[in-house]
Amino acid sequence: MTTRHPIVFDIETGPSPDAAEFAPEFEAPANYKDPVKIAAYKAEKLTEWVEQAALSAVTGRVLAIGLRENGVTTIICEDDEAAMLTEFWAFVAPDGRIRAPLVGFNSNRFDVPFLVRRSWRNRVPVPAGIVNGRYLSNAFIDLMQLWQVGDYQATVKLDVMARWLGVGAKTGDGAHFAQLLAEDPAAAVAYLANDIEITEKCAIALGAIDAPAAVEAGGSDY
């Protein structure tokens, strides 16, 4: 495949089934003497820790991957994480190397490392050329880094950027994606599809990519 249309991508993650195996040993405060209160305290801390597990490739897993190329959205969402990762890499690197610019939001810091690390865990082959020395290759365009304009302390939420640029808004919170996927898979897919679309629109507004031909012609589907 020789197409060079930029591919906008995003992932949604949740706690891995084995997350608790990697939890630290929680200790109750020294003034806790009642065994019941101590156990309750530890249980509460474990629950809080697991809620954050989705943010680490050690304790989290990929639940869904969104891709948008030339105005067309593809959502990969299966129970089998290894199958999803295999499908993702086949889409973006069918010949073993990234075939087109990959555009994401905070993707160089989160999405790409998460995908690579979970691929290692699942023994899914990772394409060549992702890393150039200590850094990701120029194939990856991160809108957060573009927003920073060299000021690495400057951060912004995708929802804020999209609303500020007047290109849309998020329809939910990714922190609740795992629950939404379990309760209403169609709504979860729609949420991710919207995230991908507004990411693409932000990229166009920031001058990172051109408007895709399918959008210019009025076509879009997923």
NUTOR-375998 format. One line per 5 residues: number of its first residue (from 1); for each residue y, z, x of C-alpha. Coordinates in Angstrom, 2 decimals, padded with zeros to 5 digits. Each point is the difference from the previous one (the first is absolute). Layout:
BEGIN
NUM) Y,Z,X | ...
END
This chain:
BEGIN
1) 000.00,000.00,000.00 | 003.39,-001.00,001.39 | 002.41,001.27,-002.66 | 002.90,002.09,001.29 | 001.28,001.43,-003.30
6) 000.84,003.68,000.66 | -002.50,002.40,-001.54 | 001.53,003.09,-001.60 | -002.44,002.89,-000.09 | -000.31,003.63,-001.04
11) -002.81,002.52,-000.20 | -000.72,002.96,-002.24 | -002.04,002.88,001.33 | -001.70,003.13,-001.25 | -002.01,002.90,001.40
16) -003.31,-000.98,001.56 | -003.12,001.57,-001.56 | -000.66,001.77,003.31 | 003.60,001.17,000.51 | -000.86,003.70,-000.30
21) -002.33,-000.30,003.02 | 003.06,-000.45,002.20 | 002.08,002.80,-001.52 | 001.26,002.76,002.29 | -001.18,003.59,-000.43
26) 002.58,001.62,-002.23 | 000.75,003.68,000.50 | 001.60,002.25,-002.60 | 003.01,002.15,001.03 | -000.92,003.20,001.81
31) 001.20,002.16,-002.91 | -002.59,-001.56,-002.35 | -002.88,002.47,-000.37 | -001.61,-000.94,-003.32 | -002.84,-002.49,000.65
36) 000.70,-001.72,-003.32 | 003.66,-000.55,000.89 | -000.97,-001.17,003.47 | -002.45,-002.53,-001.43 | 002.58,-001.19,-002.54
41) 002.61,-000.42,002.73 | -002.36,-002.06,002.14 | -001.02,-002.14,-002.97 | 003.64,-000.67,-000.85 | 000.79,-001.01,003.58
46) -003.02,-002.31,000.09 | 001.11,-001.65,-003.25 | 003.51,-000.54,001.41 | -001.50,-001.42,003.19 | -002.27,-002.43,-001.85
51) 002.96,-001.23,-002.05 | 001.57,-001.14,003.28 | -003.27,-001.43,001.32 | 000.82,-003.50,-001.27 | 002.68,-000.34,002.68
56) -002.45,000.24,002.91 | -002.62,-002.57,000.93 | -002.28,002.91,000.99 | 000.06,001.63,-003.43 | 001.12,-002.89,-002.22
61) -001.39,-003.37,-001.03 | 001.31,-003.30,-001.27 | -000.09,-000.25,-003.79 | 001.72,-003.35,-000.49 | 001.73,-002.73,001.99
66) 002.71,-002.25,-001.39 | 000.78,-003.41,001.47 | 002.64,-002.51,-001.04 | 000.23,-003.48,001.48 | 002.22,-002.84,-001.18
71) 000.77,001.78,-003.26 | -003.61,000.83,-000.89 | -001.28,003.59,000.01 | -003.57,000.98,000.87 | -001.24,003.55,-000.55
76) -003.11,001.18,001.82 | -001.34,003.10,-001.73 | -003.66,000.98,000.27 | -002.07,003.15,000.36 | -001.35,-001.26,003.34
81) 002.69,000.64,002.62 | -001.78,-002.02,002.68 | -000.19,-003.00,-002.34 | 003.73,000.26,-000.72 | 000.88,000.15,003.68
86) -002.27,-002.96,000.73 | 001.65,-002.00,-002.77 | 003.48,000.93,001.22 | -000.62,-001.08,003.59 | -001.68,-003.21,-001.21
91) 003.13,-000.75,-002.04 | 002.55,000.60,002.76 | -002.12,-001.01,003.01 | -002.77,-002.39,-001.08 | -000.45,-001.27,003.55
96) 000.19,003.41,001.67 | 003.77,-000.06,000.59 | 002.91,000.73,-002.34 | 000.89,-003.36,-001.55 | 003.49,000.74,-001.36
101) 002.75,002.64,000.18 | -001.01,003.20,-001.80 | 002.90,001.68,-001.80 | -000.09,003.60,-001.20 | 002.08,003.10,-000.58
106) -000.48,002.77,002.58 | -003.11,-002.02,000.75 | 000.09,000.18,003.78 | -000.04,003.77,-000.14 | -002.45,000.47,-002.89
111) -001.78,-002.99,-001.55 | -001.09,-001.87,003.13 | -001.24,003.04,001.98 | -001.76,001.30,-003.12 | -001.77,-003.33,-000.58
116) -001.07,-000.28,003.62 | -001.25,003.59,000.23 | -001.91,-000.18,-003.28 | -001.52,-003.28,001.22 | -001.20,001.81,003.11
121) -001.51,002.74,-002.18 | -001.77,-002.56,-002.20 | -001.07,-002.16,002.98 | 001.96,-002.94,-001.39 | 001.09,-002.44,002.75
126) 003.75,000.02,000.64 | 001.70,-003.31,000.89 | 001.28,-000.58,003.52 | 003.67,000.06,000.91 | 001.14,002.80,-002.29
131) 001.25,002.14,002.86 | 002.13,-001.28,002.86 | -000.07,002.73,002.63 | 001.27,003.18,-001.65 | 001.49,-001.82,-002.98
136) -001.08,-002.09,-002.95 | 000.30,-003.75,000.49 | 002.90,-002.01,-001.37 | -002.25,-001.09,-002.87 | 001.02,003.18,-001.83
141) 003.39,000.29,-001.71 | 000.86,003.52,-001.16 | 002.94,000.18,-002.41 | 000.55,003.67,000.88 | 000.56,-000.95,003.63
146) 002.28,-002.82,-001.09 | 001.99,002.45,-002.14 | 000.42,002.35,002.95 | 001.86,-002.63,002.06 | -000.87,001.97,003.13
151) 000.80,003.41,-001.54 | -003.51,001.41,-000.07 | 001.07,003.14,-001.85 | 001.18,-002.03,-002.99 | -002.58,-000.16,-002.77
156) -000.01,-001.24,-003.58 | -002.48,-000.06,-002.87 | -001.25,-003.34,-001.30 | 001.24,000.87,-003.48 | 003.48,000.79,001.31
161) 000.14,-003.18,002.07 | -001.14,-002.15,-002.92 | 002.47,001.54,-002.44 | 002.83,-000.14,002.58 | -000.69,-003.69,000.61
166) -000.27,-000.60,-003.75 | -003.49,-001.50,000.15 | -001.95,002.46,-002.14 | -001.50,003.46,000.25 | -003.30,001.79,000.41
171) -001.92,000.87,-003.15 | -001.63,003.21,001.23 | -000.88,002.14,002.99 | -002.66,-001.00,002.51 | -000.93,003.66,000.42
176) -001.58,-000.20,-003.46 | -001.77,-003.32,000.55 | -003.49,001.47,000.36 | 000.31,001.81,-003.31 | 001.48,-003.08,-001.71
181) -002.78,-002.20,001.35 | -002.63,002.38,-001.37 | 001.66,000.27,-003.41 | 001.44,-003.51,-000.52 | -001.07,-002.62,002.58
186) 002.07,-002.75,-001.65 | 003.16,002.11,000.24 | -000.80,000.78,003.64 | -000.34,-003.71,000.80 | 003.27,-000.73,-001.82
191) 001.75,002.75,001.98 | -001.15,-001.46,003.32 | 000.86,-003.54,-001.09 | 003.54,001.12,-000.78 | 000.31,001.70,003.39
196) -001.03,-003.23,001.70 | 002.49,-002.07,-002.01 | 002.97,002.26,000.69 | -000.96,000.18,003.68 | 000.08,-003.80,000.11
201) 003.38,-000.07,-001.77 | 001.41,002.57,002.44 | -001.26,-002.09,002.91 | 001.74,-003.06,-001.41 | 003.24,001.90,-000.64
206) -000.02,001.39,003.55 | -000.55,-003.47,001.44 | -003.39,000.89,001.45 | -001.74,-002.86,-001.81 | 000.94,-002.98,-002.16
211) -000.68,-000.11,-003.72 | -003.51,-001.41,-000.52 | -000.33,-003.48,-001.45 | -001.93,001.28,-003.01 | 002.87,002.37,-000.88
216) 002.62,-002.69,000.47 | -001.98,-002.17,-002.41 | -000.22,002.84,-002.52 | -003.68,000.80,000.45 | -001.61,003.38,000.59
221) -003.24,001.60,-001.04 | -002.57,002.62,000.96
END
